Amino acid sequence: MQKKGNVLAIAVMFALFFMIAFVTNFAGSMGVIVTNQFGATKALSQLGTLANFIAYACMGIPAGIILKRKGYKFTALLAVIIGLAGVAVQWISGPAESFLVYVVGAFIAGFSMCLLNIVVNPMLNTLGGGGNSGNRLIQLGGSCNSIGGTIAPILLGYLVGGSVENATVKDAAPAMIIAMAIFALAAVIIALTKIPEPHMETPEEKAARKEGKVAKDPHGPLSFRHFVLGAVAIFFYVGIEVGIPNTANVYFSDLSWVGPALTGTMIGAYWFCMMLGRLAGGAIGGKVSSKAMLAATSIAAIVFIIAFIFTPDSANIAMFGKELPVALIFIVLCGLCTSVMWGAIFNLAAEGLGKYTAPASGIFMALVCGGGIIPFLQNLLADKVGSVQSYWLLVACLAYLLFYALVGSKNVNKDIKVD
């Protein structure tokens, strides 16, 4: 059971879990606005997402070093301050009528998201006392993450309304103000809360590092083939997870008979399906192998995307009192597949790494940048061949995940000592 003094810190971590997905998905949903206000192409509409995720490539490994040397509290506080600044800059881009300012704001926010990702998982595990209790807190935090991802596109779609013709950054201001308020409150609470630091660098370790007495290891996570292939899989996976809803959001929002409000709701449903999938994955995770889970969801996602590609826009179905495009429903169902892929890939890639697991996590975090690069490339392709046909790129990425599950995840470097 958590100590009473930790309850507030746990609540803050849940709020930060929420903000990671809210701010990240907010950047993707903003693509609808920037295509109108700044006249951006489909590819340029993804620059906010690209900037957000490129920050991971810059900060993934340094963030791990900051966490080790400065601790959870310092890193979390730094993250929320940077996050507040990033959202504020994006807010300013509206009145400034500057696409460049918007992209810079998204890049700054990306630094915050990377730092938060490095902090929240191990901190919740520590606050929960490790073991099953710590894992339970992480799963609850993951649910908050999914809720944030669900709300962002729905809220932005509602703020924009039924048409993109007059959409501006000003329309998104209420959502940005909410985000800044949460970041500001989190900063105050973190500053006033005592947080345990069990993994922070000790004075002895610091002295040894400064004197150069830390022995160099001839091996590392990159010495393992299954990890290298798994790192590539993470790059593709995050690109798939973000590319599926982002491209559909821009495409369907621009269709007069669909519009931003309905599209935003359906994209929110995609992230809601991810939450449902995570809950289901947690329930069956002890009975189904990561290999089988990744293979099955990769195949299912390929089927859904191909069905989306070949379903005409004119095919509608009556649901919840509205006419919904059948093709968009296939996009929503993909959320059930992408929900469990991260955990499956991480488990397969980290298997047998032992002492190299920590640095491997930093490399993984750096390759989260695929969440910006793949959607950008997809929409670059969309400008040439159309949004629907651009999904063949994601089919190719999913095919790689299937290969990794069936072949690439086998550890062929068991001769390397890891204890």
C-alpha positions in Angstrom: 0.0 0.0 0.0 1.3 3.5 -0.9 2.3 5.8 1.9 -0.1 8.7 2.4 2.7 11.1 1.5 2.9 9.5 -1.9 -0.7 9.9 -2.9 -0.3 13.5 -4.2 2.8 12.5 -6.1 0.9 9.5 -7.7 -1.9 11.9 -8.7 0.6 14.2 -10.3 2.1 11.3 -12.3 -1.4 10.3 -13.4 -2.0 13.9 -14.6 1.4 13.9 -16.4 0.5 10.5 -18.1 -2.6 12.2 -19.3 -0.7 15.2 -20.6 1.8 13.1 -22.6 -1.0 11.8 -24.8 -3.0 15.0 -24.7 -0.2 17.3 -25.9 1.2 14.7 -28.4 -2.2 14.0 -30.0 -3.1 17.7 -29.9 -0.1 18.3 -32.2 -1.5 15.7 -34.6 -5.0 17.2 -34.5 -3.6 20.7 -35.2 -2.8 19.5 -38.7 -6.4 20.3 -39.6 -6.0 23.9 -38.5 -2.6 24.7 -40.1 -3.7 23.4 -43.5 -6.3 26.3 -43.4 -4.6 29.1 -41.5 -1.1 28.7 -42.8 -2.0 27.0 -46.2 0.1 24.0 -45.3 0.2 20.9 -47.6 -0.7 17.5 -46.1 3.0 16.9 -45.5 3.6 20.3 -43.9 0.5 19.8 -41.7 2.5 17.0 -39.9 5.5 19.3 -39.1 4.1 19.9 -35.6 4.0 16.2 -35.0 7.4 15.7 -36.7 9.0 18.5 -34.5 7.4 17.0 -31.4 8.8 13.5 -32.1 12.2 14.7 -33.4 12.7 16.1 -29.9 12.7 12.4 -28.7 15.7 11.7 -31.0 17.5 14.6 -29.5 16.6 14.0 -25.9 16.0 10.2 -25.6 19.5 9.3 -24.3 20.3 12.6 -22.6 17.0 12.4 -20.7 18.1 9.1 -19.2 21.4 10.7 -18.1 19.6 13.6 -16.5 17.3 11.2 -14.7 20.2 9.2 -13.3 22.3 12.3 -12.2 19.5 14.7 -11.1 16.7 12.3 -10.0 13.0 12.1 -10.6 11.9 15.3 -9.0 14.3 17.6 -10.9 13.6 15.8 -14.2 9.8 15.9 -13.7 9.9 19.6 -12.7 12.1 20.4 -15.7 9.7 18.5 -18.0 6.6 20.4 -16.9 8.2 23.8 -17.1 9.4 23.0 -20.7 6.0 21.6 -21.5 4.3 24.8 -20.3 6.7 26.9 -22.4 6.1 24.7 -25.5 2.3 25.0 -25.4 2.6 28.8 -24.7 4.7 29.2 -27.9 2.2 27.2 -29.9 -0.6 29.5 -28.5 1.4 32.6 -29.5 1.7 31.3 -33.1 -2.0 32.1 -33.7 -2.0 35.8 -33.1 1.6 36.0 -34.6 0.2 34.3 -37.8 3.4 32.3 -37.9 3.7 28.6 -38.9 7.4 28.7 -37.9 6.5 29.8 -34.3 3.9 26.9 -34.2 6.5 24.3 -35.2 9.1 25.7 -32.7 6.5 25.4 -30.0 5.7 21.8 -31.0 9.5 21.0 -30.9 9.8 22.5 -27.4 6.8 20.5 -26.2 8.4 17.4 -27.6 11.4 17.8 -25.2 8.9 17.9 -22.4 7.1 14.7 -23.6 10.3 12.8 -23.9 11.4 13.8 -20.3 8.0 12.9 -19.0 8.1 9.5 -20.6 11.5 8.9 -19.0 10.1 9.9 -15.6 6.5 8.6 -15.1 6.9 4.9 -15.6 9.8 4.3 -13.2 8.5 6.9 -10.8 5.1 5.2 -10.5 6.7 1.8 -10.1 8.8 3.3 -7.2 5.9 5.1 -5.6 3.9 1.8 -5.7 6.7 0.0 -4.0 7.6 -2.1 -7.0 6.3 -5.6 -7.9 2.6 -6.1 -8.6 1.6 -2.9 -6.8 4.0 -0.8 -8.9 2.9 -2.5 -12.1 -0.8 -1.8 -11.2 0.0 2.0 -10.9 1.7 1.9 -14.3 -1.3 0.3 -15.8 -3.6 2.9 -14.2 -1.3 5.6 -15.5 -1.5 4.0 -19.0 -5.3 4.3 -18.8 -4.9 8.1 -18.0 -2.6 8.3 -21.0 -5.3 6.8 -23.3 -8.0 9.1 -21.9 -5.8 12.1 -22.8 -5.3 10.7 -26.3 -9.0 10.2 -26.7 -10.0 13.7 -25.5 -7.5 15.8 -27.5 -8.9 15.1 -31.1 -12.5 15.2 -29.9 -12.0 18.5 -28.1 -10.1 20.1 -31.0 -12.8 18.8 -33.5 -15.5 20.4 -31.3 -13.6 23.7 -31.1 -13.1 23.8 -34.9 -16.7 22.9 -35.6 -18.2 21.5 -38.8 -15.9 23.1 -41.3 -12.2 23.8 -41.7 -12.7 26.8 -43.9 -12.3 29.3 -41.0 -10.3 27.2 -38.6 -7.4 29.1 -36.9 -5.1 28.5 -34.0 -7.3 30.8 -32.0 -10.0 28.2 -32.1 -7.7 25.8 -30.2 -6.8 28.4 -27.5 -9.1 26.9 -24.8 -7.4 23.5 -25.1 -4.0 25.2 -24.9 -5.0 27.2 -21.8 -6.2 24.0 -20.1 -2.9 22.3 -20.9 -0.8 25.2 -19.6 -2.9 25.3 -16.4 -2.3 21.6 -15.7 1.4 22.0 -16.4 1.6 25.0 -14.0 -0.3 23.2 -11.2 1.9 20.1 -11.7 5.1 22.2 -11.4 3.9 23.7 -8.0 2.8 20.3 -6.6 6.1 18.6 -7.7 8.2 21.4 -6.2 6.3 20.9 -2.9 6.2 17.1 -2.8 8.9 14.8 -1.4 9.7 12.2 -4.0 11.8 9.1 -3.3 15.1 8.9 -5.3 16.2 5.2 -5.1 17.9 5.2 -8.6 19.7 8.6 -8.4 23.5 8.6 -8.8 25.2 8.2 -5.4 28.1 10.5 -4.3 30.5 7.6 -4.8 29.3 6.9 -8.3 29.5 10.6 -9.1 33.1 10.8 -7.8 34.1 7.7 -9.8 32.5 9.1 -13.0 34.4 12.4 -12.6 37.7 10.7 -12.0 37.2 8.4 -15.0 37.2 5.3 -12.9 34.1 3.8 -14.4 35.1 0.6 -16.3 34.1 0.5 -20.0 32.0 -2.4 -21.1 32.9 -3.9 -24.5 29.3 -4.8 -25.1 26.0 -2.9 -25.0 22.4 -3.3 -26.1 23.5 -2.8 -29.7 25.5 -6.0 -29.4 22.2 -7.9 -29.5 20.7 -8.5 -33.0 17.2 -8.9 -31.6 17.4 -5.6 -29.8 18.6 -3.8 -32.9 15.8 -5.2 -35.0 13.4 -4.4 -32.1 14.6 -0.8 -32.0 13.7 -0.5 -35.7 10.4 -2.1 -34.9 9.7 0.6 -32.2 10.6 3.3 -34.8 8.0 1.8 -37.3 5.4 1.1 -34.6 5.2 4.6 -33.2 5.0 5.9 -36.8 2.1 3.5 -37.4 0.3 4.4 -34.2 0.4 8.1 -35.0 0.2 7.9 -38.8 -3.1 6.0 -38.8 -5.2 8.6 -37.0 -3.2 11.8 -38.1 -3.5 11.2 -41.8 -7.2 10.2 -41.5 -7.9 13.3 -39.4 -6.6 15.7 -42.1 -8.2 13.7 -44.9 -11.7 13.2 -43.5 -11.9 16.7 -41.9 -11.6 18.2 -45.4 -14.5 16.2 -46.8 -17.6 18.4 -46.6 -20.0 15.5 -45.7 -17.8 14.4 -42.8 -16.1 17.6 -41.3 -13.8 18.2 -38.4 -16.3 17.6 -35.5 -17.3 14.1 -36.6 -13.8 13.2 -37.7 -12.4 14.4 -34.4 -14.9 12.2 -32.5 -14.0 9.1 -34.6 -10.2 9.8 -34.2 -10.9 10.0 -30.4 -12.6 6.7 -30.7 -9.4 5.3 -32.2 -7.5 6.3 -29.0 -10.3 5.0 -26.9 -10.0 1.6 -28.6 -6.3 1.7 -27.7 -7.3 2.1 -24.1 -9.7 -0.9 -24.4 -7.0 -2.9 -26.1 -4.5 -2.1 -23.3 -6.9 -3.3 -20.7 -7.6 -6.5 -22.6 -3.9 -7.0 -23.3 -3.2 -6.6 -19.5 -5.8 -9.2 -18.8 -4.4 -11.8 -21.2 -0.8 -10.8 -21.1 0.1 -13.6 -18.7 -1.4 -16.2 -20.9 -0.5 -15.1 -24.4 3.2 -14.6 -25.5 4.4 -11.2 -26.7 5.4 -12.9 -30.0 1.9 -14.3 -30.6 0.3 -11.0 -29.5 2.5 -8.9 -31.9 2.0 -11.3 -34.8 -1.8 -11.4 -34.4 -2.2 -7.7 -34.0 0.1 -6.9 -37.0 -1.9 -9.2 -39.2 -5.2 -7.7 -38.0 -4.0 -4.2 -38.6 -2.9 -5.0 -42.1 -6.3 -6.4 -42.8 -8.1 -3.3 -41.4 -5.9 -0.9 -43.4 -6.3 -2.8 -46.7 -10.0 -2.8 -46.0 -9.8 1.0 -45.5 -7.9 1.5 -48.7 -10.4 -0.4 -50.8 -13.6 0.9 -49.2 -15.1 3.9 -51.1 -15.7 7.2 -49.3 -19.3 7.0 -50.3 -19.9 3.8 -48.3 -21.7 5.0 -45.1 -23.3 3.2 -42.2 -25.9 4.6 -39.8 -24.5 4.6 -36.2 -25.3 6.7 -33.1 -27.9 8.6 -35.2 -25.2 9.7 -37.8 -24.0 8.5 -41.1 -20.4 7.3 -40.5 -17.9 6.5 -43.3 -17.2 2.8 -43.2 -13.6 3.5 -44.1 -13.2 5.6 -41.0 -14.5 2.8 -38.9 -11.6 0.6 -40.1 -9.3 3.3 -38.9 -10.9 3.2 -35.4 -10.6 -0.6 -35.2 -6.8 -0.3 -35.8 -6.6 1.2 -32.3 -7.3 -2.2 -30.9 -4.2 -3.5 -32.7 -1.8 -0.7 -32.0 -2.7 -0.7 -28.3 -0.6 -3.7 -27.3 2.3 -3.5 -29.8 4.6 -1.2 -27.8 4.6 -3.6 -24.8 5.1 -6.7 -27.0 8.0 -5.2 -28.9 9.7 -3.9 -25.8 9.4 -7.3 -24.1 10.8 -9.1 -27.1 13.6 -6.7 -27.6 14.6 -6.4 -23.9 14.5 -10.2 -23.3 17.9 -11.4 -22.2 19.5 -7.9 -22.0 20.1 -8.0 -18.2 22.2 -5.1 -17.1 21.9 -3.5 -20.6 18.2 -3.0 -20.2 18.5 0.6 -18.8 20.6 2.0 -21.7 18.4 0.0 -24.1 15.4 2.0 -22.8 17.2 5.3 -23.7 17.8 4.1 -27.2 14.1 3.0 -27.5 13.0 6.5 -26.4 15.2 8.1 -29.0 13.6 6.0 -31.7 10.2 7.1 -30.7 11.0 9.9 -33.3 9.4 7.5 -35.8 6.1 8.9 -34.6 6.9 12.1 -36.4 9.0 10.9 -39.3 6.7 8.2 -40.6 3.5 10.4 -40.6 5.5 13.1 -42.4 6.7 10.7 -45.0 3.2 9.3 -45.3 1.7 12.7 -45.9 4.5 13.6 -48.3 3.3 10.5 -50.2 -0.3 11.7 -49.8 0.5 14.9 -51.6 1.6 12.8 -54.5 -0.8 9.9 -54.7 -3.6 10.8 -52.3 -4.2 10.2 -48.6 -5.9 6.8 -49.0 -3.1 5.3 -51.1 -0.5 6.6 -48.7 -1.6 4.0 -46.2 0.4 1.4 -48.2 3.5 2.8 -46.4 1.9 1.7 -43.1 1.1 -1.7 -44.5 4.9 -2.1 -45.3 5.8 -1.0 -41.7 3.3 -3.5 -40.3 4.8 -6.2 -42.5 8.1 -5.5 -40.8 6.5 -5.9 -37.3 5.2 -9.2 -38.4 8.7 -10.3 -39.5 10.1 -9.1 -36.2 7.5 -11.1 -34.3 8.1 -14.3 -36.2 11.8 -14.2 -37.0 13.7 -11.1 -35.8 12.9 -11.3 -32.1 15.0 -14.4 -31.5 18.0 -13.8 -29.2 21.0 -15.2 -31.1 23.6 -13.5 -28.8 23.2 -15.6 -25.7 26.9 -15.9 -25.3 27.2 -12.3 -24.1 27.3 -12.0 -20.3 24.5 -9.8 -19.0 24.7 -10.2 -15.2 
